């Protein structure tokens, strides 16, 4: 019964995120306590919050081909919303996290890396591009 509830809630969130990405970002922020809802999908332990973040990121990428707007280049370009200093810091932080993961690789460390580094970075990208676009025009 709870699986059906989670599925309906997730489909509703995906629909909301597709209609208004800014509302999807707000819903993730409001639903931060949903990290307590833990379950397995195909044998992979996950939380409902992780599903929200991943689905928001995928919807954001696919809607109107936003994946073309992401620019990981460190050179100054017009369409990059992330400031240059922050790009350097995020790059160094991600490199340190990947090196730490590779130094002591286990499935538990992969899960922690996903939860503490990858998904927050995904949410950060959606947040910066969505909120900055709405505020500045």
Kinemage of the C-alpha trace (Angstrom):
@kinemage 1
@onewidth
@group {chain A} dominant
@subgroup {mainchain}
@vectorlist {calphas} color= white
{ca unk a 1} P 0.000 0.000 0.000
{ca unk a 2} L 2.830 2.405 0.838
{ca unk a 3} L 4.529 1.625 -2.477
{ca unk a 4} L 1.416 2.786 -4.305
{ca unk a 5} L 1.362 5.962 -2.194
{ca unk a 6} L 5.033 6.675 -3.022
{ca unk a 7} L 4.459 5.973 -6.717
{ca unk a 8} L 1.477 8.347 -6.876
{ca unk a 9} L 3.403 11.012 -4.985
{ca unk a 10} L 6.409 10.637 -7.293
{ca unk a 11} L 4.283 10.817 -10.454
{ca unk a 12} L 2.577 13.922 -9.082
{ca unk a 13} L 5.963 15.477 -8.345
{ca unk a 14} L 7.229 14.673 -11.860
{ca unk a 15} L 4.110 16.242 -13.366
{ca unk a 16} L 4.525 19.339 -11.180
{ca unk a 17} L 8.215 19.606 -12.073
{ca unk a 18} L 7.448 19.319 -15.760
{ca unk a 19} L 4.755 21.980 -15.630
{ca unk a 20} L 6.701 24.428 -13.439
{ca unk a 21} L 10.354 23.561 -12.670
{ca unk a 22} L 10.534 26.308 -10.048
{ca unk a 23} L 7.712 24.624 -8.136
{ca unk a 24} L 9.618 21.353 -8.386
{ca unk a 25} L 12.629 23.008 -6.753
{ca unk a 26} L 10.382 24.389 -4.039
{ca unk a 27} L 8.763 20.998 -3.519
{ca unk a 28} L 12.174 19.359 -3.025
{ca unk a 29} L 13.016 21.977 -0.409
{ca unk a 30} L 9.687 21.499 1.362
{ca unk a 31} L 10.002 17.696 1.192
{ca unk a 32} L 13.544 17.537 2.611
{ca unk a 33} L 12.338 15.397 5.552
{ca unk a 34} L 11.376 12.690 3.031
{ca unk a 35} L 14.926 11.337 3.326
{ca unk a 36} L 13.461 9.244 6.143
{ca unk a 37} L 11.345 7.211 3.693
{ca unk a 38} L 13.789 4.454 2.750
{ca unk a 39} L 13.193 1.545 0.389
{ca unk a 40} L 14.882 -0.536 -2.324
{ca unk a 41} L 14.523 -0.124 -6.064
{ca unk a 42} L 15.974 -3.034 -8.030
{ca unk a 43} L 18.026 -3.993 -4.985
{ca unk a 44} L 19.528 -0.505 -4.613
{ca unk a 45} L 18.715 1.214 -1.319
{ca unk a 46} L 17.409 4.719 -1.808
{ca unk a 47} L 15.292 7.375 -0.164
{ca unk a 48} L 12.295 9.236 -1.466
{ca unk a 49} L 14.266 12.498 -1.399
{ca unk a 50} L 16.887 10.983 -3.703
{ca unk a 51} L 14.151 9.952 -6.126
{ca unk a 52} L 12.764 13.481 -6.063
{ca unk a 53} L 16.153 15.033 -6.823
{ca unk a 54} L 16.992 12.592 -9.612
{ca unk a 55} L 13.560 12.914 -11.227
{ca unk a 56} L 13.713 16.726 -10.990
{ca unk a 57} L 17.143 16.701 -12.635
{ca unk a 58} L 16.018 14.390 -15.450
{ca unk a 59} L 12.846 16.392 -16.092
{ca unk a 60} L 14.852 19.620 -16.070
{ca unk a 61} L 17.395 18.206 -18.521
{ca unk a 62} L 14.832 16.843 -20.940
{ca unk a 63} L 12.345 19.691 -20.881
{ca unk a 64} L 13.132 21.997 -23.778
{ca unk a 65} L 16.567 20.359 -24.124
{ca unk a 66} L 18.110 22.116 -21.126
{ca unk a 67} L 21.098 19.761 -21.283
{ca unk a 68} L 22.454 22.035 -24.014
{ca unk a 69} L 22.500 24.969 -21.548
{ca unk a 70} L 24.871 23.289 -19.069
{ca unk a 71} L 28.405 24.455 -19.572
{ca unk a 72} L 31.179 22.806 -17.571
{ca unk a 73} L 33.852 24.932 -19.213
{ca unk a 74} L 35.973 27.061 -16.923
{ca unk a 75} L 36.160 29.777 -19.560
{ca unk a 76} L 33.747 32.670 -19.363
{ca unk a 77} L 30.714 32.154 -21.538
{ca unk a 78} L 27.446 34.015 -21.736
{ca unk a 79} L 25.134 31.121 -20.930
{ca unk a 80} L 26.940 29.786 -17.860
{ca unk a 81} L 25.002 30.787 -14.742
{ca unk a 82} L 27.589 29.517 -12.255
{ca unk a 83} L 30.272 32.106 -11.337
{ca unk a 84} L 33.827 31.253 -12.329
{ca unk a 85} L 35.203 31.070 -8.773
{ca unk a 86} L 32.397 28.730 -7.779
{ca unk a 87} L 33.078 26.543 -10.838
{ca unk a 88} L 36.683 26.107 -9.684
{ca unk a 89} L 35.602 25.273 -6.129
{ca unk a 90} L 32.960 22.807 -7.289
{ca unk a 91} L 35.453 21.183 -9.647
{ca unk a 92} L 38.050 20.771 -6.901
{ca unk a 93} L 35.437 19.532 -4.441
{ca unk a 94} L 34.123 16.990 -6.960
{ca unk a 95} L 37.644 15.840 -7.779
{ca unk a 96} L 38.428 15.357 -4.082
{ca unk a 97} L 35.184 13.420 -3.610
{ca unk a 98} L 35.898 11.149 -6.585
{ca unk a 99} L 39.453 10.523 -5.408
{ca unk a 100} L 38.198 9.678 -1.926
{ca unk a 101} L 35.652 7.305 -3.453
{ca unk a 102} L 38.281 5.571 -5.567
{ca unk a 103} L 40.727 5.345 -2.651
{ca unk a 104} L 38.365 3.256 -0.545
{ca unk a 105} L 35.740 1.890 -2.932
{ca unk a 106} L 32.884 -0.159 -1.519
{ca unk a 107} L 29.202 -0.202 -2.362
{ca unk a 108} L 28.508 1.637 0.875
{ca unk a 109} L 30.959 4.386 -0.057
{ca unk a 110} L 29.353 4.612 -3.507
{ca unk a 111} L 25.986 5.128 -1.862
{ca unk a 112} L 27.364 7.822 0.417
{ca unk a 113} L 29.089 9.535 -2.512
{ca unk a 114} L 25.830 9.495 -4.444
{ca unk a 115} L 23.862 10.911 -1.499
{ca unk a 116} L 26.357 13.509 -0.285
{ca unk a 117} L 28.077 14.668 -3.482
{ca unk a 118} L 26.348 13.711 -6.727
{ca unk a 119} L 22.719 14.463 -5.879
{ca unk a 120} L 23.417 17.801 -4.130
{ca unk a 121} L 25.402 18.866 -7.199
{ca unk a 122} L 22.501 17.867 -9.435
{ca unk a 123} L 20.074 19.846 -7.272
{ca unk a 124} L 22.468 22.810 -7.237
{ca unk a 125} L 22.534 22.933 -11.044
{ca unk a 126} L 18.752 22.799 -11.294
{ca unk a 127} L 18.407 25.408 -8.546
{ca unk a 128} L 20.892 27.856 -10.076
{ca unk a 129} L 19.567 27.650 -13.609
{ca unk a 130} L 15.885 27.674 -12.608
{ca unk a 131} L 15.899 30.335 -9.909
{ca unk a 132} L 18.376 32.643 -11.641
{ca unk a 133} L 16.373 32.521 -14.866
{ca unk a 134} L 13.134 33.373 -13.023
{ca unk a 135} L 14.639 36.227 -11.002
{ca unk a 136} L 16.629 37.880 -13.789
{ca unk a 137} L 14.162 37.507 -16.538
